[in-house]
Amino acid sequence: MDRTRVAKVEEVTLSRRGEQVVGTLHLTPHHLIFSHVPTTSGDGPPPGAAARPRELWITYPIISFCTLRPAPAVSRQLSSIRLRCRDFTFVCFYFADEHKAREVYDSVKQWTCRLGRIDKLYAFSYQPPPPEQALNGWELYNARKEWARLGVEGDGHGWRISQINLDYGFSPTYPAVLPVPSAISDNTLNYAGRYRSRARIPVLTYLHPVNNCSITRSSQPLVGVRQNRSIQDEKLLAAIFSTSRPERPLANFAGSHPEPDSSSSPQEDLPGSRPELELTNAEELEDEMLASLRGDTEENPPIYGAQQHNLIVDARPTVNAFAMQAVGLGSENMDNYKFATKAYLGIDNIHVMRDSLNKVVDALKDSDVTPLRPNREQLARSNWLKHISGILEGAGLIARQVGLQHSHVLIHCSDGWDRTSQLSALSQLCLDPYYRTLEGFMVLVEKDWLSFGHMFRHRSGHLSSEKWFQIENERIGGADTNRSFGESGGAGKALENAFLSAKGFFNRDNTSRDSLPDSDGDAQSYDSDNLNGKKPSSAPRTVASEKEVTKVKETSPVFHQFLDAAYQLLYQYPTRFEFNERFLRRLLYHLYSCQYGTFLFNSEKERIETRAKERTRSVWDYFLARREQFLNPNYDSLVDDNKRGHERLIFPRTDEVRWWAEAFGRTDSEMNGPRLFGPNAADNVTGGRAPILTGIETAHHSLGSGISGKSIPNAASAGMAAVTAGLSNLTLPKSKETNQGSGRMSDVEVEMQ
């Protein structure tokens, strides 16, 4: 109890959604617990029976912002502590004694942000209840078993398991098991690693079981201003894109205007490759852009599903990718990758996403002292739904390329652990029904997020920051665009004073320990850590042995966005998922609860070094022990491409993206309101949406990528003119081609932080 100045405070008033209740506040080493006995009513317990206390448990790492408002006794006002939590719980505690309020504030601050080490968090002392004790969620994911399920090392599939990273010496942020093409030796991989940031070379993350096409992922190449190249990297990628060639009877089919040096191969028109799927305007536009740059014309239409259109997806805005060349990084020079097409998706970086979530919080931040619904216009201005739509649209593009075009796709952003993880996991959710089961989704998170090195420790800010604790009359004026999740621009004094005397009962919808909402995602992702052009050092510093503080600017809701996007798919396809919305919401909560060891580390290597499997419990224990609570009663497990509504593939409908009201602790009517219909309905919610595809580039053609000197063949000129006109109408960002606007330069500066 050395950090606790006060362990218990009586007669504390809790305010939530404008309602107030008096109770007792308890401070333990890992939780803030408010307990009160509800007033009896006609529906209460029988006479003589004691009323059951209600409790609100708040784990310290979930606190995203804490403000103490001291009030001297002479002011005749109550001192208060306002908490904003990452699960979108907003509460305010009122104290009659200012001294007690300060003691509580100091104790919470000590327990929240002065631990200094990951192994001081709750997960390392958590004792599971009996239902969880018999389980071991750490054994749920076995990498070799999952690769075997996908057919890796199977006859004729062209893949093998490399052990080059078995001791994490090759790439410390990568998993130990790396599936690579059989034709590529470890010696080639070793040289290729020198050309990719943090040696995160292109490796397999998904192999389609029907057409043998792949999704691979990597980090950005070290191109630089001198346009460096790596023969080994080019050989590796060519081998990846050729793994499905031997079993394609149409491999020798030549489409119109083929690339003379291209190793991309046509493929057979497999059964079920022409489902009656309706493409949105954005999807049609993407297909037109890809087709026009390959020279496909009306006179010589390609055979649908017969010719591969292998794709390199750079998730970043075009201008940001090119800005990285100044510091020795960048994007592939397609002159050296003539067997593929590159697409820029224009998904913003972690700083933009963090700021977007902060704007959502600004619209919700006074819900501790007021029952008023959030301002929907303010919510729309946050662009949160616009970002979710963009991520889903990018995932849909990848899923269509693999599932319908029978092509290979390589995904990367900067370091390949933020936007890359989002796109990779979501596209697999669209492609593979297994990942839409409860255990399958857990395997997907383990594989594409945990094993491939999403930086949960940095992005989530588990050790908190003293910047997130402020005493109101000591605050320094001025806005901070890099503020953390939940830190609002104003103190909300007027609303707090207006509702200070409000009376009411505690919100019974969400008061018990088990019924709290689920944590809000705050993940981080800097686009480039390496600003000197040198190859980054291989090993990150160890976790448990050093004193560590959270870097606020490295926090960002990356994993939260993935779960939000998964919710959108679940809402649009309510019978295709075995799990329910509450599963996603509780997973979001436990991202920040620090009750389990699953999300405490940045990489597989860190989990091994800290012995997380022996010292902590897996978050999957929680869900498997309560499996029935997280099952979708409407789930239909039948998969049959010949039956409408049971197809293997699903695709996001970005015009139906909506607020995940439950995750934000609000009702659907408060967040989404009456639904609008018509062609502009989606724009009204998302604030208008430009196509996610911001640039296309091949060895000889370019559109929207800002590259000069690349021509368009005559055979495709008419089509290109039409596509360009269409892009103009759909507001393809011109600044990303010209790189001239002052506003765009600020984005470049943010990308290079």
C-alpha positions in Angstrom: 0.0 0.0 0.0 3.0 2.3 -0.3 1.5 4.1 -3.2 -2.0 4.6 -1.6 -2.4 7.7 0.4 -6.0 6.8 1.1 -7.6 3.4 0.7 -11.3 4.3 1.4 -13.4 7.4 1.2 -17.0 7.6 2.5 -19.7 9.8 1.2 -18.4 10.2 -2.3 -20.9 11.3 -5.0 -20.6 9.7 -8.4 -22.0 11.5 -11.4 -22.6 9.6 -14.6 -24.8 10.6 -17.6 -26.1 13.5 -15.4 -27.3 11.2 -12.7 -25.8 11.1 -9.2 -25.5 8.6 -6.4 -23.7 8.6 -3.0 -21.4 5.7 -2.0 -17.9 4.6 -0.9 -14.8 4.8 -3.0 -12.1 2.1 -2.5 -8.6 2.3 -3.9 -6.7 -1.0 -4.4 -3.3 -1.5 -6.1 -5.0 -2.3 -9.4 -8.6 -0.9 -9.3 -10.7 2.0 -8.4 -13.9 0.6 -7.0 -17.1 2.7 -6.3 -19.7 0.9 -4.2 -23.2 2.0 -3.3 -26.5 0.5 -2.1 -29.3 1.4 -4.5 -32.4 2.9 -3.0 -35.3 0.5 -2.6 -38.3 0.7 -4.9 -41.4 -1.3 -5.6 -39.2 -3.8 -7.6 -36.6 -4.1 -4.8 -35.8 -7.0 -2.5 -38.5 -8.2 -0.1 -38.8 -6.6 3.3 -36.1 -7.6 5.7 -33.7 -8.6 2.9 -30.5 -6.6 2.6 -30.1 -4.7 -0.7 -27.2 -5.9 -2.8 -24.5 -3.3 -3.3 -23.7 -2.2 -6.8 -20.1 -1.8 -7.8 -18.2 0.1 -10.5 -14.7 -1.2 -11.1 -12.2 0.9 -13.1 -8.8 -0.6 -13.8 -6.1 2.0 -13.7 -4.6 1.5 -17.2 -8.0 2.2 -18.7 -7.9 5.8 -17.4 -7.0 8.0 -20.3 -7.4 11.4 -18.6 -7.9 12.5 -15.1 -8.6 16.1 -13.9 -8.7 17.2 -10.3 -10.8 20.3 -9.6 -10.0 21.5 -6.1 -12.6 23.7 -4.3 -11.7 25.3 -1.0 -14.3 25.1 1.7 -15.0 28.8 1.5 -16.2 28.4 -2.1 -19.1 26.2 -0.9 -18.5 24.0 -3.9 -17.5 20.3 -4.0 -14.0 19.3 -5.1 -14.2 16.8 -8.0 -12.2 14.3 -9.9 -13.2 13.6 -13.5 -12.1 10.4 -15.2 -12.3 9.7 -18.9 -11.6 6.1 -19.7 -10.6 4.3 -22.9 -13.7 2.1 -22.7 -15.7 5.4 -23.0 -16.7 5.4 -19.4 -17.0 9.0 -18.3 -17.5 9.6 -14.6 -17.0 12.4 -12.0 -16.5 11.9 -8.3 -17.4 14.8 -5.9 -15.8 15.1 -2.5 -16.9 17.3 0.4 -13.3 17.4 1.7 -10.7 18.9 -0.7 -7.9 17.2 1.2 -9.5 13.8 0.6 -9.9 14.6 -3.1 -6.2 15.5 -3.5 -5.2 12.2 -1.7 -7.4 10.2 -4.0 -6.0 12.0 -7.1 -2.4 11.5 -6.0 -3.0 7.8 -5.2 -4.7 7.2 -8.6 -1.8 9.0 -10.3 0.8 6.9 -8.5 -0.9 3.6 -9.3 -1.6 4.6 -12.9 1.5 6.2 -14.3 4.4 5.6 -12.0 4.8 1.9 -12.2 7.8 2.2 -14.6 7.7 -1.5 -15.7 5.4 -3.7 -17.6 5.7 -6.5 -15.0 4.2 -4.3 -12.4 0.8 -4.4 -14.2 -2.2 -6.3 -12.9 -1.6 -9.2 -15.4 1.4 -10.4 -13.4 -0.6 -10.8 -10.2 -4.0 -11.7 -11.6 -5.5 -14.9 -10.1 -8.1 -16.3 -12.5 -11.5 -17.6 -11.3 -12.1 -21.4 -11.4 -13.7 -21.5 -14.9 -10.5 -20.0 -16.4 -8.0 -22.0 -14.3 -8.6 -25.2 -16.4 -7.9 -23.3 -19.7 -4.6 -22.3 -21.4 -5.3 -19.7 -24.1 -1.6 -19.5 -24.9 -1.9 -22.9 -26.6 -4.8 -21.8 -28.9 -2.5 -20.6 -31.7 0.1 -22.9 -33.1 1.8 -21.3 -36.1 2.9 -24.5 -37.8 -0.6 -25.9 -37.4 -2.2 -22.8 -38.9 0.2 -22.9 -41.9 -0.6 -26.6 -42.4 -4.3 -25.7 -42.4 -3.6 -23.2 -45.2 -1.6 -25.8 -47.2 1.9 -24.5 -46.7 4.5 -27.2 -47.4 1.8 -29.1 -49.2 2.5 -30.8 -52.5 2.7 -28.3 -55.4 1.9 -25.2 -53.3 5.4 -23.8 -53.6 5.9 -22.7 -50.0 8.2 -23.8 -47.2 8.8 -22.9 -43.6 12.1 -21.0 -43.1 13.9 -21.1 -39.8 16.1 -18.1 -40.5 14.3 -16.2 -37.6 14.1 -19.1 -35.2 16.1 -17.1 -32.6 14.6 -13.7 -33.7 18.1 -12.7 -34.8 17.2 -12.0 -38.4 14.2 -9.7 -37.6 13.3 -9.2 -33.9 9.8 -7.9 -34.7 8.8 -10.9 -36.9 7.6 -14.3 -35.8 10.0 -17.2 -35.5 8.2 -19.2 -38.2 8.3 -17.6 -41.7 6.6 -19.1 -44.7 8.5 -18.2 -47.9 8.6 -19.6 -51.5 10.3 -23.0 -51.8 12.4 -21.6 -54.6 14.1 -19.0 -52.3 17.0 -19.9 -50.1 17.7 -18.5 -46.6 20.8 -16.9 -48.1 18.6 -14.9 -50.5 16.3 -14.0 -47.6 19.3 -12.7 -45.6 20.4 -10.3 -48.4 16.8 -9.3 -49.0 16.4 -8.4 -45.4 19.0 -5.6 -45.8 16.6 -3.9 -48.2 13.5 -3.8 -46.0 13.0 -1.7 -42.9 13.8 -3.7 -39.8 14.4 -6.7 -42.1 10.6 -7.3 -42.4 10.9 -9.0 -45.7 7.8 -10.1 -47.7 6.5 -13.3 -46.1 3.2 -15.2 -46.4 0.3 -14.5 -44.1 -2.5 -16.1 -46.0 -2.8 -18.8 -48.7 -6.1 -19.1 -50.5 -7.1 -22.8 -50.3 -9.0 -22.8 -53.6 -6.8 -20.8 -56.1 -3.5 -21.0 -54.2 -3.0 -17.2 -54.4 -1.3 -15.5 -51.5 -1.4 -12.4 -49.3 2.1 -11.5 -48.1 3.2 -8.6 -45.9 6.4 -6.6 -45.4 7.7 -3.2 -44.4 8.8 -0.4 -46.8 11.9 -0.9 -48.9 15.0 1.2 -48.4 14.8 3.0 -51.8 16.1 6.4 -50.8 16.7 9.3 -53.1 19.3 7.3 -55.1 16.6 4.7 -56.0 18.4 1.8 -54.4 17.4 -1.6 -55.5 17.9 -5.2 -54.3 18.1 -8.1 -56.7 17.3 -10.5 -53.9 14.1 -8.6 -52.9 13.0 -8.5 -56.5 13.7 -12.2 -56.8 11.8 -13.0 -53.6 8.7 -11.0 -54.7 8.8 -12.5 -58.2 8.9 -16.0 -56.7 6.0 -15.2 -54.4 3.9 -14.0 -57.3 4.8 -17.1 -59.3 3.9 -19.7 -56.7 0.5 -20.5 -58.3 1.7 -20.8 -61.9 2.3 -24.5 -62.3 -1.3 -25.5 -61.8 -2.8 -22.9 -64.1 -3.8 -24.3 -67.5 -4.2 -20.7 -68.8 -0.7 -19.8 -67.8 0.3 -19.2 -71.4 -2.7 -17.0 -72.2 -1.6 -13.6 -73.4 -3.9 -10.7 -72.7 -3.8 -7.5 -74.6 -0.6 -5.4 -74.3 1.3 -7.8 -72.0 4.4 -6.6 -70.2 7.4 -8.0 -72.1 9.4 -8.8 -68.9 6.4 -9.6 -66.8 6.3 -12.8 -64.7 2.7 -12.3 -63.7 0.7 -15.2 -65.0 -2.8 -15.8 -66.1 -4.9 -18.3 -64.3 -7.7 -20.6 -64.9 -11.3 -19.6 -64.4 -12.1 -21.6 -61.3 -15.6 -22.6 -60.5 -17.4 -20.1 -58.4 -15.2 -17.3 -59.5 -18.1 -15.4 -61.0 -20.6 -14.9 -58.2 -23.3 -12.4 -58.8 -21.7 -9.7 -56.6 -22.7 -6.1 -56.9 -19.7 -3.7 -57.0 -19.9 -0.3 -55.6 -18.9 2.7 -57.6 -15.6 2.9 -55.8 -15.0 -0.8 -56.6 -15.8 -0.3 -60.2 -13.5 2.8 -60.3 -10.7 0.7 -58.8 -11.2 -2.0 -61.4 -11.1 0.5 -64.2 -7.9 2.1 -62.9 -6.2 -1.3 -62.7 -7.5 -2.4 -66.1 -6.6 0.8 -67.9 -3.0 0.7 -66.7 -2.6 -2.8 -67.9 -3.9 -1.9 -71.4 -7.2 -3.7 -71.1 -9.6 -2.2 -73.7 -13.2 -2.7 -74.9 -11.8 -4.3 -78.1 -9.8 -7.0 -76.3 -11.6 -7.7 -73.0 -9.6 -9.9 -70.6 -10.9 -13.3 -69.6 -12.4 -12.7 -66.1 -10.5 -14.8 -63.6 -8.0 -16.0 -66.2 -5.2 -13.5 -66.0 -3.5 -12.6 -62.8 -3.2 -9.0 -61.8 -0.6 -9.2 -59.0 -0.7 -6.2 -56.8 1.7 -4.4 -54.4 -0.4 -2.4 -51.9 1.2 0.6 -50.3 -1.3 1.6 -47.6 0.1 5.1 -47.3 -0.9 8.3 -49.0 1.2 8.8 -52.1 2.9 11.9 -51.0 3.8 10.4 -47.6 5.4 7.4 -49.3 7.6 9.6 -51.5 8.5 11.8 -48.6 10.2 8.8 -47.0 12.7 8.7 -49.8 14.4 11.7 -48.3 15.3 9.7 -45.2 16.5 6.6 -47.1 13.1 4.8 -47.2 10.2 5.0 -49.6 8.3 2.7 -51.9 9.1 0.2 -54.6 10.5 1.6 -57.9 8.2 -0.3 -60.3 10.8 -0.3 -63.0 12.3 -3.1 -61.0 9.0 -5.0 -60.4 7.6 -5.2 -63.9 5.6 -8.3 -62.9 3.2 -6.3 -60.7 1.1 -3.2 -60.3 1.3 -1.0 -57.3 -1.6 0.7 -55.6 -1.5 3.5 -53.0 -4.4 3.5 -50.6 -4.1 6.8 -48.9 -4.8 5.5 -45.3 -3.6 8.1 -42.9 -1.0 7.5 -40.2 -1.3 7.0 -36.5 -1.2 10.7 -35.6 -4.2 11.5 -37.8 -6.1 8.5 -36.4 -5.3 9.5 -32.8 -6.5 13.0 -33.5 -9.7 11.7 -35.1 -10.5 9.6 -32.0 -9.8 12.7 -29.8 -12.4 14.6 -31.7 -14.9 11.8 -31.1 -14.1 12.1 -27.4 -14.7 15.8 -27.6 -18.2 15.1 -28.7 -18.8 12.6 -25.8 -16.6 14.1 -23.0 -19.3 15.8 -20.9 -21.4 12.6 -20.6 -20.4 12.4 -16.9 -22.2 15.5 -16.0 -24.9 15.7 -18.6 -27.5 13.3 -20.0 -27.5 15.1 -23.4 -26.8 13.1 -26.5 -23.6 13.8 -28.5 -23.5 16.4 -31.3 -23.8 14.3 -34.4 -22.3 17.1 -36.6 -19.3 17.1 -34.2 -19.0 13.4 -34.5 -19.1 13.6 -38.3 -16.3 16.2 -38.3 -14.0 13.7 -36.5 -13.8 11.8 -39.7 -13.7 8.6 -37.7 -16.2 6.8 -39.9 -14.4 8.1 -43.0 -11.2 6.4 -41.8 -13.1 3.2 -41.0 -14.6 3.3 -44.5 -11.2 3.7 -46.1 -9.7 0.8 -44.2 -12.6 -1.4 -45.2 -12.4 -0.3 -48.8 -8.8 -1.2 -48.9 -9.4 -4.6 -47.4 -12.2 -5.2 -49.9 -9.8 -4.3 -52.8 -7.3 -6.9 -51.5 -10.0 -9.6 -51.0 -11.3 -9.0 -54.6 -7.8 -9.3 -56.0 -7.2 -12.6 -54.3 -10.7 -14.1 -54.2 -12.1 -13.0 -57.6 -9.1 -11.9 -59.7 -7.1 -15.0 -58.5 -4.1 -12.8 -58.0 -1.3 -12.4 -55.4 -1.1 -9.3 -53.1 1.8 -7.9 -51.1 0.8 -5.4 -48.4 3.0 -2.9 -46.6 2.9 0.6 -45.1 6.0 2.0 -43.4 7.1 -0.5 -40.8 4.4 -3.0 -41.6 2.8 -3.5 -38.2 -0.1 -1.0 -38.2 -2.0 -0.3 -41.4 -0.6 -3.5 -42.8 -2.1 -5.5 -39.9 -5.4 -3.9 -40.4 -5.6 -4.6 -44.1 -4.2 -8.1 -43.9 -6.5 -9.3 -41.1 -9.7 -7.6 -42.5 -9.1 -9.0 -46.0 -8.7 -12.5 -44.6 -11.9 -12.0 -42.6 -13.6 -11.4 -45.9 -11.9 -14.3 -47.7 -12.0 -17.2 -45.1 -15.0 -18.4 -43.2 -12.8 -20.0 -40.6 -11.7 -16.6 -39.3 -15.3 -15.7 -38.8 -15.6 -18.3 -36.1 -14.8 -17.6 -32.5 -11.6 -19.6 -32.4 -10.7 -18.6 -35.9 -10.9 -14.9 -35.0 -8.6 -15.5 -32.1 -6.1 -17.3 -34.4 -6.3 -14.3 -36.8 -5.5 -11.9 -34.0 -2.6 -14.1 -32.8 -1.2 -14.5 -36.3 -1.6 -11.1 -37.9 -1.4 -8.8 -34.9 0.6 -10.5 -32.1 3.0 -12.7 -34.1 3.7 -10.2 -36.8 4.7 -7.5 -34.3 2.0 -4.9 -33.8 3.4 -2.7 -31.1 0.6 -3.1 -28.5 2.8 -1.8 -25.7 3.6 1.4 -27.5 0.3 1.9 -29.2 -1.8 1.3 -26.1 0.3 3.3 -23.6 -0.3 0.7 -20.8 2.1 2.5 -18.4 0.1 5.8 -18.9 1.7 9.2 -18.7 1.7 12.1 -16.2 0.6 14.3 -19.0 -2.8 12.6 -18.7 -3.2 13.9 -15.1 -3.9 17.5 -14.5 -5.1 19.8 -11.7 -7.5 22.2 -13.3 -6.2 25.5 -12.0 -2.6 24.4 -12.8 -3.4 23.7 -16.5 -1.5 25.6 -19.1 -3.7 27.1 -21.9 -3.4 26.3 -25.5 -4.4 23.3 -27.7 -2.3 20.3 -28.1 -2.8 18.4 -31.4 -0.9 15.5 -30.1 -2.9 15.0 -26.9 -3.7 11.5 -25.9 -6.9 9.6 -26.1 -9.6 11.2 -24.0 -7.8 14.5 -23.3 -10.2 17.2 -24.3 -9.6 20.8 -25.2 -11.7 22.3 -22.4 -12.5 21.6 -18.8 -16.3 21.6 -19.2 -16.8 23.9 -16.2 -20.1 25.3 -17.3 -21.7 22.0 -17.8 -20.3 20.6 -14.5 -21.6 23.6 -12.6 -24.9 23.4 -14.3 -25.4 19.8 -13.3 -23.6 19.9 -9.9 -26.9 19.8 -8.0 -28.6 17.3 -10.2 -30.1 14.4 -8.4 -30.7 10.9 -9.7 -29.9 7.3 -9.5 -26.9 5.4 -10.6 -27.1 4.2 -14.2 -28.3 0.6 -13.6 -27.6 -0.4 -17.2 -23.9 -0.6 -16.7 -23.0 -0.8 -13.0 -21.9 -4.3 -12.2 -18.3 -5.4 -12.5 -19.0 -7.7 -15.4 -21.2 -5.4 -17.4 -18.9 -2.5 -17.8 -18.4 -1.4 -21.4 -15.3 -2.6 -23.2 -12.2 -0.7 -23.6 -11.6 1.8 -26.3 -8.7 1.2 -28.5 -5.7 3.4 -28.3 -2.9 1.9 -30.5 0.0 3.7 -32.0 2.0 3.6 -35.1 4.7 6.0 -36.2 5.2 5.8 -39.9 9.0 5.9 -39.8 11.3 5.6 -36.8 14.4 5.6 -38.9 15.1 9.2 -40.0 18.7 8.9 -40.9 18.4 6.5 -43.7 20.4 3.8 -42.0 19.2 0.2 -41.4 17.4 0.2 -38.1 19.0 -1.6 -35.2 17.7 -5.1 -35.0 16.7 -5.6 -31.4 14.3 -3.4 -29.4 15.2 -2.8 -25.8 14.0 -5.3 -23.3 10.8 -4.6 -21.5 10.6 -5.9 -18.0 14.1 -4.8 -16.8 14.1 -1.1 -17.7 12.0 1.8 -16.3 9.7 2.9 -19.1 7.3 5.8 -19.7 4.6 6.0 -22.3 5.4 8.2 -25.3 2.1 9.9 -25.9 2.8 10.6 -29.6 3.2 6.9 -30.2 -0.2 6.0 -29.0 -3.0 5.4 -31.6 -6.2 3.4 -31.9 -5.0 1.1 -34.6 -6.3 -2.2 -33.1 -9.5 -0.3 -32.1 -10.1 0.6 -35.7 -9.6 -3.1 -36.7 -12.3 -4.2 -34.2 -14.5 -1.3 -35.4 -14.2 -2.5 -39.0 -14.8 -6.1 -37.9 -18.0 -4.8 -36.2 -19.1 -3.2 -39.5 -18.7 -6.6 -41.3 -20.6 -8.3 -38.5 -23.4 -5.8 -38.7 -23.6 -6.1 -42.5 -23.5 -9.9 -42.5 -25.2 -10.9 -39.2 -25.5 -14.6 -40.0 -21.9 -15.1 -41.2 -20.1 -14.7 -37.9 -20.1 -17.2 -35.0 -19.3 -14.5 -32.5 -21.4 -11.5 -31.5 -20.9 -7.8 -31.0 -20.2 -8.2 -27.3 -17.2 -10.4 -28.1 -15.6 -7.5 -30.0 -16.5 -5.0 -27.3 -15.0 -7.1 -24.5 -11.9 -7.7 -26.5 -11.6 -3.9 -26.9 -12.0 -3.5 -23.1 -9.3 -6.1 -22.4 -6.9 -4.4 -24.7 -6.5 -1.8 -22.0 -7.5 -3.6 -18.8 -4.0 -5.1 -18.5 -5.6 -8.1 -16.7 -4.1 -10.5 -19.2 -0.7 -10.7 -20.8 -1.8 -11.0 -24.4 -1.6 -7.3 -25.4 1.2 -6.1 -23.1 4.1 -6.5 -25.6 5.3 -5.3 -28.9 6.4 -8.6 -30.5 6.6 -12.3 -30.2 10.2 -12.0 -29.1 9.3 -9.8 -26.1 6.6 -12.2 -25.0 9.2 -15.0 -25.0 11.9 -13.0 -23.2 9.4 -11.9 -20.5 8.1 -15.5 -20.1 4.6 -14.2 -20.6 3.1 -17.6 -21.0 4.4 -18.7 -17.6 3.8 -15.5 -15.7 0.5 -14.2 -17.1 -2.8 -15.6 -18.4 -4.0 -15.3 -22.0 -7.0 -13.1 -22.7 -8.6 -16.1 -24.6 -9.1 -17.8 -21.2 -11.6 -15.1 -20.4 -13.7 -15.7 -23.6 -13.4 -19.5 -23.7 -14.5 -19.8 -20.1 -17.6 -17.7 -21.0 -18.1 -19.0 -24.5 -21.9 -19.0 -24.5 -22.0 -15.3 -23.8 -20.1 -14.4 -27.0 -21.9 -16.7 -29.5 -24.1 -15.2 -32.2 -27.5 -16.9 -32.1 -28.1 -16.1 -35.8 -24.9 -17.7 -37.0 -25.2 -20.0 -40.1 -22.1 -22.1 -40.6 -23.1 -23.3 -44.1 -20.6 -22.3 -46.8 -21.8 -22.9 -50.4 -20.9 -20.7 -53.3 -24.0 -22.0 -55.2 -26.4 -20.6 -52.5 -27.0 -16.9 -52.2 -26.1 -15.6 -48.8 -23.8 -18.6 -48.1 -20.9 -17.7 -50.4 -17.3 -18.1 -49.0 -16.5 -14.5 -49.7 -18.0 -11.4 -48.2 -17.2 -7.8 -49.1 -17.7 -4.7 -47.0 -20.4 -2.2 -48.1 -18.7 1.0 -47.2 -21.9 3.0 -47.8 -23.4 1.3 -44.8 -20.6 2.1 -42.3 -22.1 3.3 -39.0 -21.1 4.2 -35.5 -20.4 1.3 -33.2 -22.6 2.8 -30.5 -22.2 0.1 -27.9 -18.4 0.5 -27.9 -18.8 4.2 -27.3 -21.1 3.6 -24.4 -24.1 5.1 -26.1 -27.4 4.0 -27.6 -27.8 3.4 -31.3 -30.3 6.3 -31.6 -27.8 8.7 -29.9 -24.9 7.8 -32.2 -26.6 6.9 -35.5 -30.0 8.6 -35.1 -32.6 8.1 -37.8 -31.0 6.5 -40.9 -31.0 8.6 -44.0 -31.7 7.0 -47.4 -30.7 7.9 -50.9 -27.4 8.3 -52.9 -25.9 10.8 -50.4 -26.9 8.9 -47.2 -23.4 7.6 -46.6 -21.7 11.0 -47.2 -24.0 12.5 -44.5 -22.6 10.1 -41.9 -18.9 9.9 -43.0 -18.6 13.5 -44.1 -18.1 12.7 -47.7 -15.7 10.0 -48.9 -13.1 10.1 -51.7 -11.9 6.9 -53.3 -9.4 5.1 -51.1 -7.3 4.3 -54.1 -5.1 7.4 -54.5 -2.5 6.2 -57.0 -1.7 3.4 -59.4 1.8 2.6 -60.8 3.4 0.0 -63.0 6.8 -0.1 -64.7 5.5 2.1 -67.6 2.3 3.7 -66.5 1.3 5.9 -63.6 -1.9 7.6 -62.4 -2.2 9.7 -59.3 1.1 8.6 -58.0 3.0 11.8 -58.6 5.6 10.1 -60.8 6.7 11.9 -63.9 8.1 10.4 -67.1 5.8 7.4 -67.3 3.6 7.3 -70.3 0.3 5.7 -71.1 0.0 3.4 -74.1 -2.2 4.5 -76.9 -4.4 1.5 -76.6 -5.4 2.6 -73.1 -5.5 6.3 -73.7 -9.3 6.5 -74.1 -9.9 4.4 -71.0 -7.4 6.5 -69.0 -9.1 9.7 -70.1 -12.4 8.3 -68.8 -10.9 7.1 -65.6 -9.1 10.5 -65.0 -12.4 12.3 -65.6 -14.1 9.9 -63.1 -11.4 10.5 -60.5 -11.8 14.3 -61.0 -15.5 14.0 -60.2 -14.7 11.8 -57.2 -12.2 14.3 -55.8 -9.0 12.3 -56.2 -6.7 14.5 -54.0 -4.6 16.6 -56.4 -2.3 17.7 -53.7 -1.0 14.1 -53.5 0.2 14.4 -57.1 1.6 17.9 -56.9 2.9 17.9 -53.4 2.7 21.7 -53.3 0.0 22.7 -50.9 1.0 24.0 -47.5 -1.6 21.9 -45.8 -0.2 18.8 -47.5 3.3 19.6 -46.3 2.1 19.4 -42.7 1.0 15.8 -43.4 4.4 15.0 -44.8 6.0 16.4 -41.6 3.7 14.3 -39.5 4.5 11.2 -41.5 8.3 11.8 -40.9 8.0 12.2 -37.1 
